[in-house]
Amino acid sequence: MSAIIRADQQLEARYASEQGLARISNLVPRGIDGARMVQSFLSHIRGNPKLMACTSESLGDALLDCCRWGLFPGPDDHVSIIPRRDQATAQLTYKGKMRQVYRDTDVDFIKAVLFYSEEYETGRFKVIEGQEQSIHHEPMPPSLRGEPLGCYAIAAFSDGKRVFSLMWADEITKIRDSCSGGGRFGKGKASGPWQEWPQEMWKKTAIIRLCKNLTGGKTEQGEGWEPATT
């Protein structure tokens, strides 16, 4: 009886070879070491029994996605490899999307801010759209600001230009309710990051929308997505 070859061994044979590394080198962005990407990916999946139970084909697709993005799975939390039954999927985290923006554009920093009902009603929050876009925001103390109405994310470029993306509460909650990490609101468990840290999730969702706009959709994953625990 022939021995069963593990999925990671199949991947190593396929992509750590000279021919496989040549393919990887054609996928990764300039400055990324393809061989290091392969070894990092293999180390990551070998530490997770659920990933080791996935098919080598789905793991291979996840590896190639990591190569195209030029981002590594692991402690930096730029990419999550999600096991669903025997299928593995690579998904960019919001940190990964931000990393792409910092790497591929002239953005110096990104931040997200919530705005509230009393700020809007009293004119302390105003948005101007059109050829000259701008946001005016005078934050109020937590005890006075009312309920959150939405969130905006701003990117500051090295030349001084500012770009923002604004999302209203109904846009964010629609995304929340469609997410696997949406907790009791969506398809997930009775608790989750949307329930435990709602304001941080609003900020992440606005940042993801902004990053998608800045990279022309190259982030590829859905808005507001939060990686499942693997």
N, C-alpha and C positions, 0 to 999 in steps of 0.2 A: 504494500500500500504506500503510495507516494505521500510525503509529508505535505501538510497544508502550509502554504506560504502566507504569512501575515500581510495585512494591507500595507503597513509601513515598509515592509521588506519589498513588496511589489513597487511601491513608489520610489524607494531608494534605487532599485534596479533600473527603473524607467527614467528617472530624472537626475540621478547622481552620476550617470555615465557621461562620457564625452559628448555623445549625440544628444542626450537629454539636456545637459547643461548648455549646449549650443542653442537649443530651443528656448530655454529659460532666459538666456542672455538677450535674445531678440525681443523678449516681452518686458523685462524690467526697465524702468526709467534709467536714464544715464546716472551713473554714480552709485547704483545699487549692485551689490555683489550677488549674482545669481546663485552661486554655490552656497553662500551663507544663508540665503533665503530658503533653499531646500533643506539645509540642516536645521535651521531654526524651526521650520514647519514640522519636520520629523520629530524634533525634541518636544514640541508642543503637543502633538497628538499622542506620543508615547506616554505622556503623563496623564492621559485621560482614557479610562476604559471604555466610555461610551463612544469616543471618537475611534478608538481602535476596533470597535465592532462595526464601524461603517464600511461601506464598500470602497475598494481602492479607486473605482471610477469617480465616485463623488468626492473623495478626498483629493484626487488628482485635479478635479475641476476647481476645488477650493484653493489648492496650491497655485494654480494658474491665475486665479483671481487676485490672490495676494501679490503675485509677480506683476500683473498689469498695474495694480495700484502702487506698487513699490513700497508696501507697508507690511510689517511683520506681525504675526499673532504673538501674544505673550504679555509680559508685564506692563508694556507701554499702553496696552488697551486701545490699540489702533484698529485691530481687526479681531472679531470673534468668530471662531469656528463652531457652528451650532450643529449638534447631532439631533436629527429627527428620525427616530427608528434607525434604519441602517443607511440613512442618507446624510451626508455632511454638507453644510452650506457656509460659505464665507460671507460675513457681513461687516461692513464698515461701522465702527462706532462713531459717535459725534466727535470724539477726539481724533479719530482717523481722518474724518472729513476736514477738521480744522488743520491737521497736519498737511493735508494735500494743498490747502489754500496757502499756508505759510511757505510751503516748498515751491509751489508753482506760480505764485503771484507776488506782487510787491506789497502785500498787506503786512502792516507792522503789528497790529493787534485787533482782536475781535472781542466784543463784550455784548451781553444781553441784559435788558432791563425790563421789568414789568411796569405797567402803568395801571392806574386805579380810577374808579368811578368818580370820586370827589376831585381828583386832579383834572379829569376831563370836564366835569360839570363847571368847575370854577375857572376854566381857561388856562390851567397850569400845564396842560398837555394839549399840544396842537400838532397836526401833521399837514404839510403842504405837499401836494403831488403835482406832477407836470414836468416841464423842462427843468425847473429849479426845485428839486425835492429838499425838504428839510423837516426836522423834528425839533419842537420846542418842548422841553420837559422840566418842570420845577417840582421835584419830588416832595411829597408831604409826609409828615410823621405817620408811622403805622397806625396809631390810634385814630387818625383823622382821614386817612386816605380812602376808606371804603373797600369795596370788592374789586378784585383784579378784572380789568377789561381786556387785557391783551398783553403782548410782549413784543419788543422790537430788538433786533440785533444789529449792531453797527460794526463795520470794518473800516479801519483807518489805514490809508495807503501812505507809503513813504513820501509821496509828493504832496501830502496834505489833503488829498481828496477823501471824502467820506461817502460810504455807500451803506444804506440800511435796508432791512427787510422787516416789515411789520405784519403781525398776525393778531387777529381779534380772537376773543375767547372761544367763539363758536367754531372757528377754524381749528384751534388747538384741541378742543374737546372731541371734535370729529376724528382727528388723528389718534387721540388717546384711546377712543373707543374701538378703533380698528387694530390696535397693537396687541401683540401677544403678551406684552408686559403691562397691559392696561389694568391689571388687577380686577377687582369686582366690576369695573366699568366695561371691560372688554372680554376677551376670550381667555384670559389667564386665570391665575389662582385668586383666592379671596384677598390676597394682599400683593403688593408690588410697588415699584418705585413711583408710579403715578399716584398711588394712594399715600405712600409714606413721605415722599418729597415732591409734592405737586409743583411748587414754584421752580425748583431746579429742573423739572421735566419740561415746564413751559419754556424755560430759557434754552434748554437743549434743542427743543423743537424749532424755536426761532433761529438758532444758530445753524441748524441743519438746512433750513430753507435758505438762509443767506449763503452758506457755503455752496449749495447747489447752484444758486444764481451766479456766484463768482467763478465757478469752475465750468460753467456751461453744461451742467447736468452730469459731469464726469464722476460724481460721487455715487451714482447709480442706485443706491438703496433708497427705500421709501422714507418719507419725512416722519420724524418723531420716533423712529424705530429705536428700541432699547434692547441690547443683547440679552438673551436668556442666559440663565446660569447653566454652565456646562459641567 
